[in-house]
Amino acid sequence: MDTKKLITGALTVFVLFVIITQPKRAAEIVEIGFQGISDAASGIGEFMTELVR
């Protein structure tokens, strides 16, 4: 079996396990991730705005 497929499968099983056994914690982790992405996008937007000025 290809190593990449094995790692992807194991990671998928782990993520599903965490979601099933600890849904509240999984939701918190997803929220933190999306907040980080939002903050990064906001920072890039501010940088580009200042660059244009």
PDB file of N, CA, C and O in Angstrom, chain B, residues numbered from 101:
ATOM      1  N   MET B 101       0.857  -1.182   0.000  1.00  0.00           N
ATOM      2  CA  MET B 101       0.000   0.000   0.000  1.00  0.00           C
ATOM      3  C   MET B 101       0.897   1.238   0.000  1.00  0.00           C
ATOM      4  O   MET B 101       1.936   1.274   0.659  1.00  0.00           O
ATOM      5  N   ASP B 102       0.482   2.217  -0.732  1.00  0.00           N
ATOM      6  CA  ASP B 102       1.210   3.470  -0.826  1.00  0.00           C
ATOM      7  C   ASP B 102       1.226   4.172   0.535  1.00  0.00           C
ATOM      8  O   ASP B 102       0.208   4.226   1.225  1.00  0.00           O
ATOM      9  N   THR B 103       2.373   4.701   0.907  1.00  0.00           N
ATOM     10  CA  THR B 103       2.526   5.355   2.212  1.00  0.00           C
ATOM     11  C   THR B 103       1.582   6.545   2.358  1.00  0.00           C
ATOM     12  O   THR B 103       0.993   6.751   3.420  1.00  0.00           O
ATOM     13  N   LYS B 104       1.442   7.320   1.295  1.00  0.00           N
ATOM     14  CA  LYS B 104       0.568   8.494   1.354  1.00  0.00           C
ATOM     15  C   LYS B 104      -0.883   8.078   1.623  1.00  0.00           C
ATOM     16  O   LYS B 104      -1.574   8.715   2.418  1.00  0.00           O
ATOM     17  N   LYS B 105      -1.337   7.018   0.965  1.00  0.00           N
ATOM     18  CA  LYS B 105      -2.702   6.535   1.183  1.00  0.00           C
ATOM     19  C   LYS B 105      -2.871   6.014   2.606  1.00  0.00           C
ATOM     20  O   LYS B 105      -3.913   6.221   3.229  1.00  0.00           O
ATOM     21  N   LEU B 106      -1.857   5.345   3.114  1.00  0.00           N
ATOM     22  CA  LEU B 106      -1.914   4.809   4.472  1.00  0.00           C
ATOM     23  C   LEU B 106      -2.019   5.933   5.501  1.00  0.00           C
ATOM     24  O   LEU B 106      -2.837   5.868   6.419  1.00  0.00           O
ATOM     25  N   ILE B 107      -1.195   6.955   5.345  1.00  0.00           N
ATOM     26  CA  ILE B 107      -1.215   8.092   6.276  1.00  0.00           C
ATOM     27  C   ILE B 107      -2.547   8.837   6.179  1.00  0.00           C
ATOM     28  O   ILE B 107      -3.124   9.214   7.199  1.00  0.00           O
ATOM     29  N   THR B 108      -3.034   9.048   4.958  1.00  0.00           N
ATOM     30  CA  THR B 108      -4.313   9.731   4.771  1.00  0.00           C
ATOM     31  C   THR B 108      -5.456   8.941   5.407  1.00  0.00           C
ATOM     32  O   THR B 108      -6.327   9.516   6.059  1.00  0.00           O
ATOM     33  N   GLY B 109      -5.447   7.640   5.216  1.00  0.00           N
ATOM     34  CA  GLY B 109      -6.483   6.793   5.809  1.00  0.00           C
ATOM     35  C   GLY B 109      -6.437   6.815   7.326  1.00  0.00           C
ATOM     36  O   GLY B 109      -7.475   6.908   7.981  1.00  0.00           O
ATOM     37  N   ALA B 110      -5.226   6.730   7.892  1.00  0.00           N
ATOM     38  CA  ALA B 110      -5.079   6.755   9.346  1.00  0.00           C
ATOM     39  C   ALA B 110      -5.534   8.099   9.912  1.00  0.00           C
ATOM     40  O   ALA B 110      -6.196   8.143  10.949  1.00  0.00           O
ATOM     41  N   LEU B 111      -5.187   9.178   9.246  1.00  0.00           N
ATOM     42  CA  LEU B 111      -5.596  10.509   9.697  1.00  0.00           C
ATOM     43  C   LEU B 111      -7.115  10.659   9.624  1.00  0.00           C
ATOM     44  O   LEU B 111      -7.726  11.235  10.524  1.00  0.00           O
ATOM     45  N   THR B 112      -7.719  10.147   8.567  1.00  0.00           N
ATOM     46  CA  THR B 112      -9.172  10.204   8.426  1.00  0.00           C
ATOM     47  C   THR B 112      -9.868   9.434   9.546  1.00  0.00           C
ATOM     48  O   THR B 112     -10.837   9.916  10.134  1.00  0.00           O
ATOM     49  N   VAL B 113      -9.370   8.243   9.832  1.00  0.00           N
ATOM     50  CA  VAL B 113      -9.948   7.437  10.912  1.00  0.00           C
ATOM     51  C   VAL B 113      -9.804   8.161  12.247  1.00  0.00           C
ATOM     52  O   VAL B 113     -10.738   8.162  13.050  1.00  0.00           O
ATOM     53  N   PHE B 114      -8.648   8.776  12.497  1.00  0.00           N
ATOM     54  CA  PHE B 114      -8.428   9.499  13.747  1.00  0.00           C
ATOM     55  C   PHE B 114      -9.389  10.679  13.874  1.00  0.00           C
ATOM     56  O   PHE B 114      -9.981  10.890  14.933  1.00  0.00           O
ATOM     57  N   VAL B 115      -9.543  11.446  12.798  1.00  0.00           N
ATOM     58  CA  VAL B 115     -10.444  12.605  12.829  1.00  0.00           C
ATOM     59  C   VAL B 115     -11.881  12.153  13.089  1.00  0.00           C
ATOM     60  O   VAL B 115     -12.582  12.756  13.902  1.00  0.00           O
ATOM     61  N   LEU B 116     -12.315  11.112  12.414  1.00  0.00           N
ATOM     62  CA  LEU B 116     -13.668  10.595  12.654  1.00  0.00           C
ATOM     63  C   LEU B 116     -13.833  10.101  14.086  1.00  0.00           C
ATOM     64  O   LEU B 116     -14.880  10.315  14.697  1.00  0.00           O
ATOM     65  N   PHE B 117     -12.817   9.447  14.625  1.00  0.00           N
ATOM     66  CA  PHE B 117     -12.864   8.970  16.003  1.00  0.00           C
ATOM     67  C   PHE B 117     -13.035  10.134  16.975  1.00  0.00           C
ATOM     68  O   PHE B 117     -13.854  10.068  17.891  1.00  0.00           O
ATOM     69  N   VAL B 118     -12.263  11.198  16.774  1.00  0.00           N
ATOM     70  CA  VAL B 118     -12.354  12.365  17.661  1.00  0.00           C
ATOM     71  C   VAL B 118     -13.727  13.020  17.539  1.00  0.00           C
ATOM     72  O   VAL B 118     -14.322  13.405  18.546  1.00  0.00           O
ATOM     73  N   ILE B 119     -14.232  13.149  16.318  1.00  0.00           N
ATOM     74  CA  ILE B 119     -15.546  13.768  16.114  1.00  0.00           C
ATOM     75  C   ILE B 119     -16.642  12.954  16.799  1.00  0.00           C
ATOM     76  O   ILE B 119     -17.547  13.517  17.414  1.00  0.00           O
ATOM     77  N   ILE B 120     -16.557  11.642  16.692  1.00  0.00           N
ATOM     78  CA  ILE B 120     -17.591  10.782  17.278  1.00  0.00           C
ATOM     79  C   ILE B 120     -17.502  10.753  18.800  1.00  0.00           C
ATOM     80  O   ILE B 120     -18.528  10.801  19.480  1.00  0.00           O
ATOM     81  N   THR B 121     -16.284  10.676  19.343  1.00  0.00           N
ATOM     82  CA  THR B 121     -16.143  10.529  20.793  1.00  0.00           C
ATOM     83  C   THR B 121     -16.173  11.854  21.540  1.00  0.00           C
ATOM     84  O   THR B 121     -16.580  11.896  22.701  1.00  0.00           O
ATOM     85  N   GLN B 122     -15.744  12.948  20.890  1.00  0.00           N
ATOM     86  CA  GLN B 122     -15.695  14.251  21.557  1.00  0.00           C
ATOM     87  C   GLN B 122     -16.201  15.343  20.614  1.00  0.00           C
ATOM     88  O   GLN B 122     -15.412  16.184  20.183  1.00  0.00           O
ATOM     89  N   PRO B 123     -17.479  15.352  20.287  1.00  0.00           N
ATOM     90  CA  PRO B 123     -17.982  16.317  19.302  1.00  0.00           C
ATOM     91  C   PRO B 123     -17.829  17.775  19.740  1.00  0.00           C
ATOM     92  O   PRO B 123     -17.584  18.644  18.904  1.00  0.00           O
ATOM     93  N   LYS B 124     -17.970  18.051  21.033  1.00  0.00           N
ATOM     94  CA  LYS B 124     -17.837  19.434  21.502  1.00  0.00           C
ATOM     95  C   LYS B 124     -16.406  19.931  21.304  1.00  0.00           C
ATOM     96  O   LYS B 124     -16.192  21.047  20.831  1.00  0.00           O
ATOM     97  N   ARG B 125     -15.440  19.106  21.664  1.00  0.00           N
ATOM     98  CA  ARG B 125     -14.030  19.485  21.502  1.00  0.00           C
ATOM     99  C   ARG B 125     -13.678  19.617  20.022  1.00  0.00           C
ATOM    100  O   ARG B 125     -12.935  20.521  19.640  1.00  0.00           O
ATOM    101  N   ALA B 126     -14.200  18.728  19.193  1.00  0.00           N
ATOM    102  CA  ALA B 126     -13.944  18.803  17.755  1.00  0.00           C
ATOM    103  C   ALA B 126     -14.487  20.112  17.183  1.00  0.00           C
ATOM    104  O   ALA B 126     -13.845  20.736  16.338  1.00  0.00           O
ATOM    105  N   ALA B 127     -15.665  20.527  17.641  1.00  0.00           N
ATOM    106  CA  ALA B 127     -16.245  21.789  17.180  1.00  0.00           C
ATOM    107  C   ALA B 127     -15.392  22.975  17.613  1.00  0.00           C
ATOM    108  O   ALA B 127     -15.232  23.934  16.858  1.00  0.00           O
ATOM    109  N   GLU B 128     -14.848  22.915  18.815  1.00  0.00           N
ATOM    110  CA  GLU B 128     -13.978  23.990  19.294  1.00  0.00           C
ATOM    111  C   GLU B 128     -12.715  24.083  18.444  1.00  0.00           C
ATOM    112  O   GLU B 128     -12.262  25.180  18.117  1.00  0.00           O
ATOM    113  N   ILE B 129     -12.149  22.937  18.088  1.00  0.00           N
ATOM    114  CA  ILE B 129     -10.933  22.923  17.272  1.00  0.00           C
ATOM    115  C   ILE B 129     -11.212  23.506  15.887  1.00  0.00           C
ATOM    116  O   ILE B 129     -10.406  24.274  15.363  1.00  0.00           O
ATOM    117  N   VAL B 130     -12.349  23.142  15.296  1.00  0.00           N
ATOM    118  CA  VAL B 130     -12.716  23.678  13.984  1.00  0.00           C
ATOM    119  C   VAL B 130     -12.924  25.185  14.078  1.00  0.00           C
ATOM    120  O   VAL B 130     -12.500  25.926  13.190  1.00  0.00           O
ATOM    121  N   GLU B 131     -13.569  25.641  15.141  1.00  0.00           N
ATOM    122  CA  GLU B 131     -13.796  27.077  15.332  1.00  0.00           C
ATOM    123  C   GLU B 131     -12.470  27.826  15.434  1.00  0.00           C
ATOM    124  O   GLU B 131     -12.312  28.891  14.838  1.00  0.00           O
ATOM    125  N   ILE B 132     -11.524  27.279  16.180  1.00  0.00           N
ATOM    126  CA  ILE B 132     -10.205  27.900  16.315  1.00  0.00           C
ATOM    127  C   ILE B 132      -9.512  27.965  14.957  1.00  0.00           C
ATOM    128  O   ILE B 132      -8.892  28.974  14.620  1.00  0.00           O
ATOM    129  N   GLY B 133      -9.617  26.891  14.183  1.00  0.00           N
ATOM    130  CA  GLY B 133      -9.000  26.866  12.856  1.00  0.00           C
ATOM    131  C   GLY B 133      -9.580  27.919  11.932  1.00  0.00           C
ATOM    132  O   GLY B 133      -8.839  28.636  11.260  1.00  0.00           O
ATOM    133  N   PHE B 134     -10.913  28.018  11.894  1.00  0.00           N
ATOM    134  CA  PHE B 134     -11.543  29.014  11.039  1.00  0.00           C
ATOM    135  C   PHE B 134     -11.249  30.431  11.518  1.00  0.00           C
ATOM    136  O   PHE B 134     -11.120  31.339  10.697  1.00  0.00           O
ATOM    137  N   GLN B 135     -11.141  30.637  12.815  1.00  0.00           N
ATOM    138  CA  GLN B 135     -10.793  31.959  13.342  1.00  0.00           C
ATOM    139  C   GLN B 135      -9.389  32.348  12.894  1.00  0.00           C
ATOM    140  O   GLN B 135      -9.141  33.500  12.539  1.00  0.00           O
ATOM    141  N   GLY B 136      -8.474  31.383  12.912  1.00  0.00           N
ATOM    142  CA  GLY B 136      -7.111  31.642  12.448  1.00  0.00           C
ATOM    143  C   GLY B 136      -7.073  32.006  10.975  1.00  0.00           C
ATOM    144  O   GLY B 136      -6.355  32.923  10.577  1.00  0.00           O
ATOM    145  N   ILE B 137      -7.842  31.293  10.166  1.00  0.00           N
ATOM    146  CA  ILE B 137      -7.901  31.597   8.733  1.00  0.00           C
ATOM    147  C   ILE B 137      -8.501  32.979   8.516  1.00  0.00           C
ATOM    148  O   ILE B 137      -8.023  33.740   7.674  1.00  0.00           O
ATOM    149  N   SER B 138      -9.542  33.307   9.270  1.00  0.00           N
ATOM    150  CA  SER B 138     -10.180  34.616   9.160  1.00  0.00           C
ATOM    151  C   SER B 138      -9.219  35.734   9.550  1.00  0.00           C
ATOM    152  O   SER B 138      -9.146  36.759   8.871  1.00  0.00           O
ATOM    153  N   ASP B 139      -8.488  35.541  10.632  1.00  0.00           N
ATOM    154  CA  ASP B 139      -7.515  36.543  11.068  1.00  0.00           C
ATOM    155  C   ASP B 139      -6.415  36.733  10.032  1.00  0.00           C
ATOM    156  O   ASP B 139      -5.990  37.858   9.772  1.00  0.00           O
ATOM    157  N   ALA B 140      -5.955  35.636   9.443  1.00  0.00           N
ATOM    158  CA  ALA B 140      -4.908  35.721   8.425  1.00  0.00           C
ATOM    159  C   ALA B 140      -5.408  36.479   7.198  1.00  0.00           C
ATOM    160  O   ALA B 140      -4.690  37.321   6.657  1.00  0.00           O
ATOM    161  N   ALA B 141      -6.621  36.192   6.756  1.00  0.00           N
ATOM    162  CA  ALA B 141      -7.189  36.882   5.603  1.00  0.00           C
ATOM    163  C   ALA B 141      -7.375  38.365   5.896  1.00  0.00           C
ATOM    164  O   ALA B 141      -7.131  39.207   5.032  1.00  0.00           O
ATOM    165  N   SER B 142      -7.801  38.683   7.096  1.00  0.00           N
ATOM    166  CA  SER B 142      -7.968  40.080   7.489  1.00  0.00           C
ATOM    167  C   SER B 142      -6.629  40.805   7.488  1.00  0.00           C
ATOM    168  O   SER B 142      -6.530  41.943   7.029  1.00  0.00           O
ATOM    169  N   GLY B 143      -5.606  40.141   8.003  1.00  0.00           N
ATOM    170  CA  GLY B 143      -4.271  40.734   8.019  1.00  0.00           C
ATOM    171  C   GLY B 143      -3.742  40.987   6.618  1.00  0.00           C
ATOM    172  O   GLY B 143      -3.130  42.024   6.361  1.00  0.00           O
ATOM    173  N   ILE B 144      -3.973  40.049   5.714  1.00  0.00           N
ATOM    174  CA  ILE B 144      -3.536  40.231   4.327  1.00  0.00           C
ATOM    175  C   ILE B 144      -4.290  41.388   3.693  1.00  0.00           C
ATOM    176  O   ILE B 144      -3.706  42.182   2.956  1.00  0.00           O
ATOM    177  N   GLY B 145      -5.586  41.488   3.975  1.00  0.00           N
ATOM    178  CA  GLY B 145      -6.380  42.594   3.448  1.00  0.00           C
ATOM    179  C   GLY B 145      -5.885  43.941   3.945  1.00  0.00           C
ATOM    180  O   GLY B 145      -5.783  44.889   3.166  1.00  0.00           O
ATOM    181  N   GLU B 146      -5.579  44.036   5.223  1.00  0.00           N
ATOM    182  CA  GLU B 146      -5.051  45.285   5.778  1.00  0.00           C
ATOM    183  C   GLU B 146      -3.700  45.622   5.164  1.00  0.00           C
ATOM    184  O   GLU B 146      -3.431  46.783   4.855  1.00  0.00           O
ATOM    185  N   PHE B 147      -2.847  44.616   4.984  1.00  0.00           N
ATOM    186  CA  PHE B 147      -1.536  44.830   4.381  1.00  0.00           C
ATOM    187  C   PHE B 147      -1.676  45.366   2.956  1.00  0.00           C
ATOM    188  O   PHE B 147      -0.990  46.314   2.574  1.00  0.00           O
ATOM    189  N   MET B 148      -2.561  44.757   2.175  1.00  0.00           N
ATOM    190  CA  MET B 148      -2.744  45.199   0.794  1.00  0.00           C
ATOM    191  C   MET B 148      -3.324  46.607   0.741  1.00  0.00           C
ATOM    192  O   MET B 148      -2.951  47.401  -0.122  1.00  0.00           O
ATOM    193  N   THR B 149      -4.244  46.923   1.669  1.00  0.00           N
ATOM    194  CA  THR B 149      -4.822  48.264   1.718  1.00  0.00           C
ATOM    195  C   THR B 149      -3.745  49.297   2.006  1.00  0.00           C
ATOM    196  O   THR B 149      -3.698  50.344   1.360  1.00  0.00           O
ATOM    197  N   GLU B 150      -2.884  49.012   2.967  1.00  0.00           N
ATOM    198  CA  GLU B 150      -1.807  49.946   3.306  1.00  0.00           C
ATOM    199  C   GLU B 150      -0.785  50.043   2.182  1.00  0.00           C
ATOM    200  O   GLU B 150      -0.180  51.096   1.979  1.00  0.00           O
ATOM    201  N   LEU B 151      -0.592  48.959   1.458  1.00  0.00           N
ATOM    202  CA  LEU B 151       0.356  48.945   0.351  1.00  0.00           C
ATOM    203  C   LEU B 151      -0.118  49.850  -0.777  1.00  0.00           C
ATOM    204  O   LEU B 151       0.695  50.499  -1.434  1.00  0.00           O
ATOM    205  N   VAL B 152      -1.426  49.898  -1.008  1.00  0.00           N
ATOM    206  CA  VAL B 152      -1.998  50.697  -2.086  1.00  0.00           C
ATOM    207  C   VAL B 152      -1.996  52.177  -1.736  1.00  0.00           C
ATOM    208  O   VAL B 152      -1.866  53.022  -2.621  1.00  0.00           O
ATOM    209  N   ARG B 153      -2.137  52.497  -0.472  1.00  0.00           N
ATOM    210  CA  ARG B 153      -2.208  53.906  -0.055  1.00  0.00           C
ATOM    211  C   ARG B 153      -0.961  54.631  -0.312  1.00  0.00           C
ATOM    212  O   ARG B 153      -0.867  55.822  -0.017  1.00  0.00           O
TER     213      ARG B 153
END
